[in-house]
Amino acid sequence: MTKKVFITFLCLFLSVFTRLFAAYNSLGIPDSSEIRVSLRESWFEAPLSLVRTNNAFETRNQIGQEFQVRLEEDDKYFYIFVSPHTTLTVNVFTSKKTYTEQQDYYPGDVAGSFVLIRDKKTEEPLCARYYFLKDSGVYVQFTPYGKAALADLVIFENYAARGVATGLPFSYFYSASIEDVMSVTKNKLPWSYVLTSQNEYHAIRQMTTLIDETLPSIMYCADAMYDEDGKMIHVRDGRPFLYEELGQTEVNKSIFLSSAGFLKWICDGLVEPIAGSLLKREPLVKETIADKGTGRKGVLGQKYDLYFGLNWIRNLASAVISVYANKNYLFNQSGVDVTINPFSASITKDGISSTVTFVENTGYRSEVMKSLLYVLAATNPDTFYLGAIRETDRSVTPEVSVFNQNAAFFPYFMDNGAFDCLVFMNGRKMTLDTFLQTYKDSFVYLTRVKASEQFFPVKN
């Protein structure tokens, strides 16, 4: 083989290899970049009147992955989708029998989907969007700005990055693969917020399984907890709990816990195997707010414990760290508070609004909690979070806000890459969506605790 023939062969091989690598991208999702190369004139840049004459069609990339190219419209915009094939199991009902069948489906928001959104009035492109994960609420998009494109990274309607200059023309993204996108923005977008491994959440799963198994024996009881000796006491003042206060007949078969006591019970399951005893009450009720302010709120803060729930989770997380490290850490030394500000703006019903994600001694708005826990799960695997819920009484003037309720959040990624977060509160389990709907007008303060497979919660 001559040198010239060899070089020609090598170039052809590298060209084919490059295209195949795009199809076999690191995320393992279908890639339509080579298909989109041919769509620019007739779909992406053609007038709407001509795009309407195009019939939807199915085609395949070089490794046989099937996509559908189609147009969809609403009142203001039109959308050009290049969507991967999947199948959907549906139930078919007839007068004679009921059966299931597989139907072809080309979702516009699954991993591997690309959509170009254009304005109906001007016919100008507004953005090119890539869906690359199991959760359709997470995507990267590019918008034209002069001769270049700006990049956005969106996590459940909150911007982890917005308007980041790419230095590339918008038309580049008509045919760029997700691998190309990640490469040209690797130092510009916070990819660590969304790219995860599903193999780092064993301790979270084990803990939630064991908690779930014990829930039937847990009874909610206001102000109830167990001290370091396993005796039932009042959270607020440490007085022994009298059985007649419980009003229960099956006292010995149940675990009685308050909102705060339930979180301590979870943490006790982590520290008892190491320390040989449960956590003491006194360090958990110490004040962590140095300045409670002035005026009516300050006066109320002196008379009532408006920050009880916040103090509780700060001291509780600090106590667990102290046991892990075999060294006593006060709250202000432990670094347990979650204070990150990963979002610059939010998508609301009124449009895009700027947002301050974290508020000192207040926490996070419920609207950002799902996005926040997604980021925390991605960047801090096998960590769960103790939460203090700041509820506001608006029936009085001026209104009063109190940290009374507590919950534990266990965010993780499932084997298929989808995000999930289990919430445990008042001796019960709920979904994150249920929690956020229940406390949609509240703030949540978080402290972090490292999960462990050496988790042995006390059982009665």
VENSULSUL-V996970 format. One record per helix or strand of 2 or more residues. SS is the DSSP state (H for helix, E for strand). FROM is the first residue (numbers start at 1). TO is the last residue. If there is no record, write none. Layout:
# VENSULSUL-V996970
ss: {SS:SS}
from: {FROM:FROM}
to: {TO:TO}
This chain:
# VENSULSUL-V996970
ss: {H:H:H:E:E:E:E:E:E:E:E:E:E:H:H:H:H:E:E:E:H:H:E:H:H:H:H:H:E:E:E:E:H:E:E:E:E:H:E}
from: {3:33:48:57:66:77:86:98:114:125:138:148:158:170:178:191:202:218:224:232:243:251:255:259:282:295:308:331:345:351:358:363:366:383:400:419:428:432:443}
to: {23:44:51:60:73:84:93:105:119:131:145:155:165:174:184:193:217:220:226:234:245:253:257:275:285:303:325:334:348:354:359:365:379:393:413:425:431:438:450}
